[in-house]
């Protein structure tokens, strides 16, 4: 279940990046060729924002699942806090 959470979280963050930045490109090159961060647009692509919310809904379901929480707690008891 933790692997499912990981992929849902990756899908959510990637969809948000594409929703905020044209082509999903967070950085661009300036006139000198230096890499600079773009300003995010709120929301550049509305459809991708909606998709990100679907990922977020399922991610929240996994985090709230009792079996997931119990497994996570057991793992933390055995190996400690990783964050």
ABEGO torsion letter per residue (X at the ends): XAAAAAAAAAAAAAAAAAAABBGGBABBBBAAGBBBBBBBBOBABAAAAAAAAAAAAAAAAAAABAAAAAAAAAAAAAAEBAX
